[in-house]
């Protein structure tokens, strides 16, 4: 559970830093460029990328946790 929460908070910090600093080409820069150009397609592409990466990190963590902690009863 602690690794899962750590992964969530690190992903949120990475996204926030990429969006707030926008120091180079990246998803945060893509969203900012879309916002500045009023191009909703770019903004939505950035949001979909962020959501997809977060979803796959969550699934990867769940699979890894299930494999490494087989001795623990399943939750939910």
N, C-alpha and C positions, 0 to 999 in steps of 0.2 A: 504494500500500500504506500509506503514511504517513497519508493522509487517512482511509482505512478504519479504521486503528487509532485515530486521533484521534476519529472518530465513535463508535466503540465505547466508548472511555473517557469521552467526554463524556456519552453516554447513561447509562452506569453511574453517573457522578457526579450526573447530574440525578435519576435514580431514587433513589439513596441520599439525596440532600438532601431530596427530596420525602417520603421515608419517615421519615427521622430527624427532620426539623424539623416536618413536618405543620402548616405555618403557615396553611393555608387549604384550601378544597375542592380536591381533586385526587385523583390515583390513589393516592398514598401515604395520604392521609386516608381514602379509601375502604377501603383494606386495613386500616388501623388500626381504623376503625369496625366493620368486619366481624369483626375479631379480638376487639374488646371486647364485641360483642354475640353472640359465638359463632355468627355467621352465615357459614357456609362458602361460601355462594353469592356473597356480597359479596367475600370474599377471592379466590375463584376468578375473579370478574369482573375484579378489579384485576390479577391475574396474567395473565389473557388479554389485557387491554388493553396491559399492559407488553410482553408477548411479541409481540403484533401490531404495535405501533409499532416495536419493535426489528427485527422481520422486514422490515417495509416500508422502514425506513431502510436496512437492509442491501441490499435489492433495488434501491432507488434509487441507492445508492452504486455498486453493481456496474454498473448500467446507465449511469450517468454516467461511471464510469471506463472502461467499454468504448467509449463514444462518444468521449471526449476522448483516450484513449490507443490509437487504432486502429493506430498505427504499431508498438506493442509486441506481441510474440507473446502469444497467450492462454495463461493458466496454469490448469491443472486443468480 
